[in-house]
Amino acid sequence: MWLQRKSKYYLSVRISVLFVLIFFSYFIKAQVIEIKFHNTPLNQILISLRDQYSIMSSFDDKQLSSYIITVDKRFASASQAIDYLLKGLPLAYDINEGVYVIYPAEVTIRLRKFNIAGRIIDKINNESLPFSNILINRSGLISDATGNFSFTSTTDSVFSVTISYLGYYVLDTVLTAGTGYLLKLTPSVVALKEIVVEGVAISRSINVGHLPGTSRLNHKVAYFLPGNGDNAVFNLLRLQPGILAAGEQSADLIIRGSYEGQSQVIFDGFTLFGMKNFNDNISAINPFMAKDIKIMKGTFGAEYGERVGGIVDITGADGDPLKPLIQLCINNMTLTGKASIPLFKKSSLLLAYRQTYYNLYRPEEVVSNTNSGRGRQSGKADYYAYPHYVFRDLNFKYSGSGKRSNYFVSLYGGMDDFSYSLNQESQYNKLSISYVEENKQLGASAFYGFNWKHVNRSNFIVSYSALQNDKIQDEYAEKSRFNPWSYQLNNQLLSAINEINARTYNRIIISESNILEAGTGSLYYFTKKDDSELHDSLMDDKSNLALPYLYLQEQLTFWKKLKITPGIRTDYYIISRKIFLQPRITVAFSVNKYLRLNGSWGL
């Protein structure tokens, strides 16, 4: 009996398992979707799926009727069937409460960018040509301080390039997209038998009108202008409108009525405070080293600051990386020499030196008036002053370039030493005067520029400059007869200013008519003044100032004629803990090839 019950139990279990397997087999078979159509519009296929498998969908019947489909396939689910039918079509779908909502997919078209970048140099000596005028596909731009440029186009991979630079033949060529181009300009010097100076003949020597209040000069022009060779740079500057031509020293500029110290002279990135030398015919800049001069008379972009007058930005020579070069010059003031030595075919070492080779001041005879009325009997002077003057400076520069970068290290040192002595002694009187003044100017900068993959550019520069003035004055006078008296003075005044500036500059090309420039940096000044008399300190003053800053400006071009450059500069003064916002804007409009209107405003 027990065995019979057990047998019936196993039989019922088997029947149940078989029934379950048959049920699931039928269910799975029912979920298989079979689609078989030939050259049938997509809307009719979806309607057939609705009627046969109850797959609900919502779509634009007219739009989907334009897509002809051929399909013969089975699918395990409705989603797989819909994905297959819409594959390769500009359609997408969402499932809303079991309904497949089909709609047009957004097609994003990515514009391809074509980039071109390179560097502009002199064909003869391979010097970089800073701030060259470039016209690419009718869009104008200017190379940077090291001759580098970059441009982006979304319309064509072939670029029509025209490059012009003062004193050089115009280069007109066609280039394909790419980076690392080295474009060489040929210098042009035309010797005329005779010339007639009239009207605007001097305008061929300068570049004006491209930006408001800005003039451009270069080393090719300086050789042919009048003036002493040692002061050719400042003689050239003084010929420009808006710069005072009389009354200032050779190392100081008065631009558009500014006071001393309100204008700035920059050489290779560091500030030249000026030697304040006694001889105004010797400037603090070696004319052999000045390659490009940019004069900004009271208006400049957000990348410049800390001045309310004008700025003169001088780019120094780089040297020839392919062949050695030696230049010597002697005039009635100094002996000047420059030597360039190539290194590794990609860099060069440049040395320039100047020094006076004789005493520029003759001993002066100071005649006393003690014999007035009785006539001179001895024929000799009562007092003799013996002056002595020495000037010398040295420039050292190592520069080179890589595939997408260029760099340089520039060092400068100058000394201006003036002294005189006067001694006279008689039976009852004694006079002794000694005066010494030494001025020392130091400057150093390190620069590195790099082109990124998409022709954007970043420049990094650190600079240091210092000026030290030391004056020593000794006087002694004595009278030993008729109310005897004596007088003694021993005074020394030492003053110095130092400047450290570290900054970065970034140039980002957004489009053909939109270029973004941004940079940040930090200035640090420290000064010292020490006044002593007879070994007693009268004043010992030291001060310093840290000044971090940030600037941003954008070059916008409209219709290839109107160029607007808005910008802003932010300075933070550590001592007062105040932030100073300085907005700037420049507008330039080309009416035609003969007329250009410029304007600028800034704080």
Beta strands, then each sheet from edge to edge (+ up, - down):
strand 1: 33-41
strand 2: 57-58
strand 3: 68-75
strand 4: 91-96
strand 5: 99-104
strand 6: 114-122
strand 7: 133-136
strand 8: 139-142
strand 9: 148-153
strand 10: 158-164
strand 11: 171-176
strand 12: 178-185
strand 13: 207-208
strand 14: 214-218
strand 15: 264-267
strand 16: 270-272
strand 17: 290-296
strand 18: 311-316
strand 19: 325-330
strand 20: 334-343
strand 21: 347-356
strand 22: 364-366
strand 23: 383-401
strand 24: 405-425
strand 25: 429-451
strand 26: 457-479
strand 27: 485-511
strand 28: 514-533
strand 29: 536-558
strand 30: 562-573
strand 31: 578-590
strand 32: 596-602
sheet 1: 1+ 3-
sheet 2: 2+ 5+ 4-
sheet 3: 9+ 6- 12-
sheet 4: 8+ 7- 10+ 11-
sheet 5: 13+ 14- 17+ 18- 15- 16+
sheet 6: 19+ 20- 21+ 23- 22+
sheet 7: 19+ 20- 21+ 23- 24+ 25- 26+ 27- 28+ 29- 30+ 31- 32+
end
